[in-house]
Amino acid sequence: MKVLVGHFFYGLFDFGVLSEAGSDAFQRVLIGIIAVLLTFGLLLARMLMSAISHHEAAALTPAPYRAASIVRHRLSDADRGVRVGARQPFAVP
């Protein structure tokens, strides 16, 4: 019984990382985890850059700038007291 308990406690408190073979295996596991994290990080960066470039390409269309120009023109006419759609009198020299 004493041998069985001793064997149990030896197995319970024997950290395989502390041995020579366990240390090498632990290093390989850490290198593998770091490689996987690096790979997924690069993949995520590529996906985000692709999404950002598509968003910027959509933002470069002239439609929003035309709309802003029309609104700015209408607001400047309102500041001068000009009614939109009203005929302007011709200047006679």
C-alpha distances in whole Angstrom, upper triangle without the diagonal:
4,5,5,6,9,10,11,12,14,15,16,18,20,23,25,28,27,27,30,30,29,32,34,33,33,37,38,37,39,42,41,41,44,46,46,47,50,51,51,52,55,55,56,58,60,60,62,64,65,66,67,70,71,71,74,75,76,77,80,82,85,85,84,86,89,88,88,91,93,91,92,96,96,95,98,100,99,100,103,104,105,104,102,104,107,110,111,114,116,117,121,122
4,5,5,6,8,10,11,12,14,15,16,18,21,23,26,25,25,28,28,27,30,33,32,32,35,37,36,37,40,40,40,43,45,45,46,49,50,50,52,54,55,55,58,60,60,61,64,65,65,67,69,70,71,73,75,76,77,79,82,85,85,83,86,89,88,87,91,92,91,92,95,96,95,97,100,99,99,102,103,104,104,102,104,107,110,110,114,115,117,120,121
4,6,5,6,9,10,10,12,14,15,16,20,21,24,23,22,25,25,25,28,30,29,30,33,34,33,35,38,38,38,41,43,43,44,47,48,48,50,52,53,54,56,58,58,59,62,63,64,65,68,69,69,71,73,74,75,78,80,84,84,82,84,88,87,86,90,91,90,91,94,95,94,96,99,98,98,102,103,103,103,101,103,106,109,110,113,114,116,119,120
4,5,5,6,9,10,11,12,14,15,19,20,23,23,22,25,25,24,27,29,28,28,32,33,32,34,37,36,36,39,41,41,42,45,46,46,48,50,51,51,54,56,56,57,60,61,61,63,65,66,67,69,71,72,73,75,78,81,81,80,82,85,84,84,87,89,87,88,92,92,91,94,96,96,96,99,100,101,100,98,100,103,106,107,111,112,113,117,118
4,5,5,6,8,10,10,12,14,17,19,22,22,22,25,25,24,26,29,28,28,31,33,31,33,36,36,36,38,41,40,41,44,45,45,47,50,50,50,53,55,55,56,59,60,60,62,64,65,66,68,70,71,72,74,77,80,80,78,81,84,83,82,86,87,86,87,90,91,89,92,95,94,94,97,98,99,98,96,99,102,105,105,109,110,112,115,116
4,5,5,6,9,10,11,12,15,17,20,19,19,22,23,22,24,27,26,26,29,31,30,31,35,35,35,37,39,39,40,43,44,45,46,49,49,50,52,54,55,56,58,60,60,61,64,65,66,68,70,71,71,74,76,80,80,78,80,84,83,82,85,87,86,87,90,91,90,92,95,94,94,97,99,99,99,97,99,102,105,105,109,110,111,115,116
4,6,5,6,9,10,10,14,15,18,18,17,21,20,19,22,24,23,24,27,28,27,29,32,32,32,35,37,37,38,41,42,42,44,46,47,48,50,52,52,53,56,57,58,59,62,63,63,66,67,68,69,72,74,78,78,76,79,82,81,80,84,86,84,85,89,89,88,90,93,93,93,96,97,98,97,95,97,101,103,104,107,109,110,113,114
4,5,5,6,9,10,13,15,18,18,18,21,21,19,22,25,23,23,27,28,26,28,31,31,31,34,36,35,36,39,40,40,42,45,45,46,48,50,50,51,54,55,55,57,60,61,61,63,65,66,67,70,72,75,75,74,76,79,78,78,81,83,82,83,86,87,85,88,91,90,90,93,94,95,94,92,95,98,100,101,105,106,107,111,112
4,5,5,6,8,11,14,17,16,17,20,21,19,21,24,23,22,26,27,26,27,31,31,30,33,35,35,36,39,40,40,41,44,45,45,47,50,50,51,53,55,55,57,59,60,61,63,65,66,66,69,71,75,75,73,75,79,78,77,80,82,81,82,85,86,84,87,90,89,89,92,93,94,93,91,94,97,100,100,104,105,106,110,111
4,5,5,6,9,11,14,13,13,17,17,16,18,21,20,20,23,25,24,25,29,29,29,31,34,34,35,37,39,39,40,43,44,44,46,49,49,50,52,54,55,56,58,60,60,62,64,65,66,68,71,74,75,73,75,78,78,77,80,82,81,82,85,86,85,87,90,89,89,92,94,94,94,92,94,97,100,100,104,105,106,110,111
4,6,5,8,9,13,13,13,16,16,14,17,19,18,18,22,23,21,23,26,26,26,29,31,31,32,35,36,36,38,40,41,41,44,46,46,47,50,51,52,53,56,57,57,59,61,62,63,66,68,72,72,70,72,76,75,74,78,80,78,79,83,83,82,84,87,87,87,90,91,92,91,89,91,95,97,98,101,103,104,107,108
4,6,8,10,13,13,15,18,18,15,18,21,19,18,22,23,21,23,26,26,26,28,31,30,31,34,35,35,37,40,40,40,43,45,45,46,49,50,50,52,54,55,56,58,60,61,62,64,67,70,70,68,71,74,73,72,76,78,76,77,81,81,80,82,85,84,84,88,89,89,89,87,89,92,95,96,99,101,102,105,106
4,6,9,11,11,12,16,17,14,16,19,18,17,20,22,21,22,25,26,25,27,30,30,30,33,35,35,36,39,40,40,42,45,45,46,48,50,50,52,54,55,56,58,60,61,62,64,66,70,70,68,70,74,73,72,75,77,76,77,80,81,79,82,85,84,84,87,89,89,89,87,89,92,95,95,99,100,101,105,106
4,6,9,8,9,13,13,11,13,16,15,15,18,20,19,20,23,24,23,26,28,28,29,32,33,34,35,38,39,39,41,43,44,45,47,49,50,51,53,55,55,57,59,60,61,63,66,69,70,68,70,73,73,72,75,77,76,77,80,81,80,82,85,84,84,87,89,89,89,87,89,93,95,95,99,100,101,105,105
4,5,6,8,11,11,8,10,13,12,11,14,16,15,16,19,20,20,22,25,25,26,28,30,30,31,34,35,36,38,40,40,41,44,45,46,47,50,51,52,53,55,57,57,60,62,66,66,65,66,70,69,69,72,74,73,73,77,78,76,78,81,81,81,84,86,86,86,84,86,89,92,92,95,97,97,101,102
4,5,6,9,8,5,8,10,9,9,12,14,13,15,17,18,18,21,23,23,24,27,28,29,30,33,34,35,37,38,39,41,43,44,45,46,49,50,51,53,54,56,57,59,61,65,66,64,66,69,69,68,71,74,73,73,76,77,76,78,81,81,81,84,86,86,86,84,86,89,91,92,95,96,97,101,101
4,6,8,8,4,5,8,8,6,9,12,11,12,15,16,16,18,20,21,22,24,26,27,28,30,32,32,34,36,37,38,40,42,43,44,46,48,49,50,52,54,54,56,59,62,63,62,63,67,67,66,69,71,70,70,74,75,74,76,79,79,78,82,83,84,84,81,84,87,89,89,93,94,95,98,99
4,7,8,6,6,10,11,10,12,14,14,15,18,19,20,21,23,25,25,27,29,30,31,33,35,36,37,39,40,41,43,45,46,47,49,51,52,53,55,57,57,59,62,65,66,65,66,70,69,69,71,74,73,73,77,78,76,78,81,81,81,84,86,86,86,84,87,90,92,92,95,96,97,101,101
4,6,5,6,9,10,10,12,14,15,16,18,20,21,22,24,26,27,28,30,31,32,34,36,37,38,40,42,43,45,46,48,49,51,52,53,55,57,58,59,61,64,67,68,67,68,72,71,71,74,76,75,75,79,80,79,81,84,84,83,87,88,89,89,86,89,92,94,94,98,98,99,103,103
4,5,5,6,9,10,11,13,14,16,17,19,20,21,23,25,26,27,29,31,32,33,35,36,38,39,41,42,44,45,47,48,50,52,53,54,56,58,58,60,63,66,67,66,68,71,71,70,73,76,75,75,78,80,79,80,84,84,83,86,88,88,88,86,88,92,94,94,97,98,99,102,102
4,5,5,6,9,10,11,12,14,16,17,19,20,21,23,25,26,27,29,30,32,33,35,36,38,39,41,42,44,45,47,48,50,51,53,54,56,57,59,61,65,66,65,67,70,70,69,72,74,74,74,77,79,78,80,83,83,83,86,87,88,87,85,87,90,93,93,96,97,98,101,102
4,5,5,6,9,10,10,12,14,15,16,18,20,21,22,24,26,27,28,30,31,33,34,36,37,39,40,42,43,45,46,48,49,51,52,54,55,57,60,63,64,63,64,68,68,67,70,72,71,72,75,76,75,77,80,80,80,83,85,85,85,83,85,88,90,90,94,95,96,99,100
4,5,5,6,9,10,11,12,14,15,17,18,20,21,22,24,26,27,29,30,32,33,35,36,37,39,41,42,43,45,47,48,49,51,53,54,55,58,61,63,61,63,66,66,65,68,71,70,70,73,75,74,75,79,78,78,81,83,83,83,81,83,87,89,89,92,93,94,97,98
4,5,5,6,9,10,11,12,14,16,17,19,20,21,23,25,26,27,29,30,32,33,35,36,38,39,41,42,43,45,47,48,49,51,52,54,57,60,61,60,62,65,65,65,67,70,69,69,73,74,73,75,78,78,78,81,83,83,83,81,83,86,88,88,91,92,93,96,97
4,5,5,6,9,10,11,12,14,15,17,19,20,21,23,24,26,27,29,30,32,33,35,36,38,39,41,42,44,45,47,48,50,51,53,55,59,60,59,60,64,64,63,66,68,68,68,71,73,72,74,77,77,77,80,82,82,81,79,81,84,86,87,90,91,92,95,96
4,5,5,6,9,10,11,12,14,15,17,18,20,21,22,24,26,27,28,30,32,33,35,36,38,39,41,42,43,45,47,48,49,51,54,57,58,57,58,62,62,61,64,66,65,66,69,70,70,71,74,74,74,77,79,79,79,77,79,82,84,84,88,89,90,93,94
4,5,5,6,9,10,11,12,14,15,16,18,20,21,22,24,26,27,29,30,31,33,35,36,37,39,41,42,43,45,47,48,49,52,55,57,55,57,60,60,60,62,65,64,64,68,69,68,70,73,73,73,76,78,78,78,76,78,81,83,83,86,87,88,91,92
4,5,5,6,9,10,10,12,14,15,16,18,20,21,22,24,26,27,29,30,32,33,35,36,37,39,41,42,43,45,46,48,51,54,55,54,56,59,59,59,61,64,63,64,67,68,68,69,72,73,73,76,77,77,77,75,77,80,82,82,86,86,87,91,91
4,5,5,6,9,10,11,12,14,15,17,18,20,21,23,24,26,27,29,30,32,33,35,36,38,39,40,42,44,45,47,49,53,54,53,54,58,58,57,60,62,62,62,65,67,66,68,71,71,71,74,76,75,75,73,75,78,80,81,84,85,86,89,90
4,5,5,6,9,10,11,12,14,16,16,18,20,21,22,24,26,27,28,30,32,33,34,36,37,39,40,42,43,45,48,51,52,51,52,56,56,55,58,60,59,60,63,64,64,65,68,68,68,71,73,73,73,71,73,76,78,78,82,83,84,87,88
4,6,5,6,9,10,10,12,14,15,16,18,20,21,23,24,26,27,29,30,31,33,35,36,37,39,41,42,43,46,50,51,50,51,54,55,54,57,59,59,59,62,64,63,64,68,68,68,71,72,72,72,70,72,75,77,77,81,81,82,86,86
4,5,5,6,9,10,10,12,14,15,17,18,20,21,23,24,26,27,29,30,32,33,35,36,38,39,41,42,45,48,49,48,50,53,53,53,56,58,58,58,61,63,62,64,67,67,67,70,72,72,71,69,71,74,76,76,80,81,82,85,86
4,5,5,6,9,10,11,12,14,15,16,18,20,21,22,24,26,27,28,30,32,33,34,36,38,39,41,43,47,48,46,48,51,51,51,54,56,55,56,59,60,60,62,64,65,65,68,69,69,69,67,69,72,74,74,78,79,80,83,84
4,5,5,6,9,10,10,12,14,15,16,18,20,21,22,24,26,27,28,30,31,33,34,36,37,39,42,45,46,45,46,50,50,49,52,54,54,54,57,59,58,60,63,63,63,66,67,67,67,65,67,70,72,72,76,77,78,81,82
4,5,5,6,9,10,11,12,14,15,17,18,20,21,23,24,26,27,29,30,31,33,35,36,38,40,44,45,44,46,49,49,49,51,54,53,54,57,58,58,59,62,63,63,66,67,67,67,65,67,70,72,72,75,76,77,80,81
4,5,5,6,8,10,11,12,14,15,17,18,20,21,23,24,26,27,29,30,32,33,35,36,39,42,43,42,44,47,47,47,50,52,52,52,56,57,56,58,61,61,61,64,66,66,66,63,65,68,70,71,74,75,76,79,80
4,5,5,6,9,10,10,12,14,15,16,18,20,21,22,24,26,27,28,30,32,33,35,37,41,41,40,42,45,45,45,48,50,49,50,53,54,54,55,58,58,59,62,63,63,63,61,63,66,68,68,72,73,74,77,78
4,6,5,6,9,10,10,12,14,15,16,18,20,21,22,24,26,27,28,30,31,33,36,39,40,39,41,44,44,44,46,49,48,49,52,53,53,54,57,58,58,61,62,62,62,60,62,65,67,67,70,71,72,75,76
4,5,5,6,9,10,11,12,14,15,17,19,20,21,23,25,26,27,29,30,32,34,38,39,38,40,43,43,43,46,48,48,49,51,53,53,54,57,58,58,61,62,62,62,59,61,64,66,66,70,70,72,75,76
4,5,5,6,9,10,10,12,14,15,16,18,20,21,22,24,26,27,28,30,33,36,37,36,38,41,41,41,44,46,46,46,49,51,50,52,55,55,55,58,60,60,59,57,59,62,64,64,68,69,70,73,74
4,5,5,6,9,10,11,12,14,15,16,18,20,21,22,24,26,27,29,31,35,36,35,36,39,39,39,42,44,44,44,47,49,48,50,53,53,53,56,58,58,57,55,57,60,62,62,66,67,68,71,72
4,5,5,6,9,10,11,12,14,15,16,18,20,21,22,24,26,27,30,33,34,34,35,38,39,38,41,43,43,44,46,48,48,49,52,53,53,56,57,57,57,54,56,59,61,61,65,65,66,70,70
4,5,5,6,9,10,11,12,14,15,17,18,20,21,23,24,26,28,32,33,32,34,37,37,37,40,42,42,43,46,47,47,49,51,52,52,55,57,56,56,53,55,58,60,61,64,65,66,69,70
4,5,5,6,9,10,11,12,14,16,16,18,20,21,23,25,27,30,31,30,32,35,35,35,38,40,40,40,43,45,44,46,49,49,50,53,54,54,53,51,53,56,58,58,62,63,64,67,68
4,5,5,6,9,10,10,12,14,15,16,18,20,21,22,25,29,30,29,30,33,34,33,36,38,38,39,42,43,43,44,47,48,48,51,52,52,52,49,51,55,56,57,60,61,62,65,66
4,5,5,6,9,10,11,12,14,15,16,19,20,21,24,27,29,28,30,33,33,33,35,38,38,38,41,43,43,44,47,48,48,51,53,52,52,49,51,54,56,56,59,60,61,64,65
4,6,5,6,9,10,11,12,14,15,17,19,20,23,26,27,26,28,31,31,32,34,36,36,37,40,41,41,43,46,46,47,50,51,50,50,47,49,52,54,55,58,59,60,64,64
4,5,5,6,9,10,10,12,14,15,16,18,21,24,25,24,26,29,29,29,32,34,34,34,37,39,38,40,43,43,44,47,48,48,47,45,47,50,52,52,56,57,58,61,62
4,5,5,6,9,10,10,12,14,15,16,19,23,24,23,25,28,28,28,30,33,33,33,36,38,38,39,42,43,43,46,47,47,47,44,46,49,51,51,54,55,56,60,60
4,5,5,6,9,10,11,12,14,16,18,21,23,22,24,27,27,28,30,32,33,33,36,38,38,39,42,43,43,46,47,47,46,43,45,48,50,50,54,54,56,59,60
4,6,5,6,9,10,11,12,15,17,20,21,20,22,25,25,25,28,30,30,31,34,35,35,37,40,40,41,44,45,44,44,41,43,46,48,48,52,53,54,58,59
4,5,5,6,9,10,10,12,15,18,19,18,20,23,23,23,26,28,28,29,32,33,33,35,37,38,38,41,43,42,42,39,41,44,46,46,50,51,52,55,56
4,5,5,6,9,10,11,13,17,18,18,19,22,23,23,25,28,28,29,31,33,33,35,37,38,39,41,43,42,42,39,40,44,45,46,49,49,51,54,55
4,5,5,6,9,10,12,16,16,16,18,21,21,22,24,26,27,28,30,32,32,34,36,37,38,40,42,41,40,37,39,42,44,44,48,48,50,53,54
4,5,5,6,9,11,14,15,14,16,19,19,19,22,24,24,25,28,29,29,31,33,34,35,38,39,38,38,35,36,40,42,42,46,47,48,51,52
4,5,5,6,9,12,14,13,14,17,18,18,20,23,23,24,26,28,28,30,32,33,34,36,38,37,37,34,36,39,41,41,44,45,46,49,50
4,5,5,7,11,13,13,14,17,18,18,20,22,23,24,26,28,29,30,32,34,34,37,38,37,37,34,35,38,40,40,44,44,45,49,49
4,5,6,10,10,10,12,15,15,16,18,20,21,22,24,26,27,28,30,31,33,35,36,35,34,31,33,36,38,38,42,42,44,47,48
4,6,8,9,8,10,13,13,14,16,18,18,19,22,23,24,25,28,29,30,32,33,32,32,29,31,34,36,36,40,40,42,45,46
4,6,9,9,9,12,13,14,15,18,19,19,21,23,24,25,27,29,30,32,33,32,32,29,31,34,35,35,39,39,40,43,44
4,6,7,8,10,11,13,14,16,17,18,20,22,23,24,26,28,29,31,32,30,30,27,28,31,33,33,37,37,38,42,43
4,6,5,6,9,10,11,12,14,15,16,18,20,21,23,24,26,27,29,27,27,24,25,28,29,29,33,33,35,38,39
4,5,5,6,9,10,11,12,14,15,17,18,20,21,23,24,26,27,25,25,22,23,26,27,28,32,32,34,38,39
4,5,5,6,9,10,11,12,14,15,16,18,20,21,22,25,26,25,24,21,23,26,28,28,32,33,34,38,39
4,5,5,6,9,10,10,12,14,15,16,18,20,21,23,24,23,23,20,22,25,26,26,30,31,32,35,37
4,5,5,6,9,10,10,12,14,15,17,18,20,21,23,21,21,18,19,22,23,24,27,28,29,33,34
4,5,5,6,9,10,11,12,14,15,17,18,20,21,20,19,16,18,21,23,23,27,28,30,34,35
4,5,5,6,9,10,10,12,14,15,16,18,20,19,19,16,19,21,23,23,27,28,30,33,35
4,5,5,6,9,10,10,12,14,15,17,18,17,17,15,17,19,21,21,24,25,26,30,31
4,5,5,6,9,10,11,12,14,16,17,15,15,12,13,16,18,18,22,23,25,29,30
4,5,5,6,9,10,10,12,14,15,14,14,12,14,17,19,19,23,25,26,30,32
4,5,5,6,9,10,10,13,14,14,14,13,15,18,19,19,22,24,25,29,30
4,5,5,6,9,10,11,13,11,12,10,13,14,16,15,19,20,21,25,27
4,5,5,6,9,10,11,9,9,7,10,12,15,15,18,20,22,25,27
4,5,5,6,9,10,10,10,10,13,15,17,17,20,22,23,27,29
4,5,5,6,9,9,11,11,14,15,16,15,18,20,20,24,26
4,5,5,6,5,7,7,10,11,13,12,15,17,18,22,24
4,5,5,6,7,8,11,12,14,14,17,19,20,24,26
4,5,8,10,11,15,15,17,16,18,20,21,24,26
4,6,9,11,14,13,14,13,15,17,17,21,22
4,6,9,12,11,13,12,14,17,17,21,23
4,6,9,7,9,9,11,14,16,19,22
4,6,5,9,9,12,16,18,21,24
4,6,9,10,14,16,19,22,25
4,6,9,13,15,18,21,24
4,6,9,12,15,18,22
4,6,9,12,15,18
4,6,9,12,15
4,6,9,12
4,6,9
4,6
4
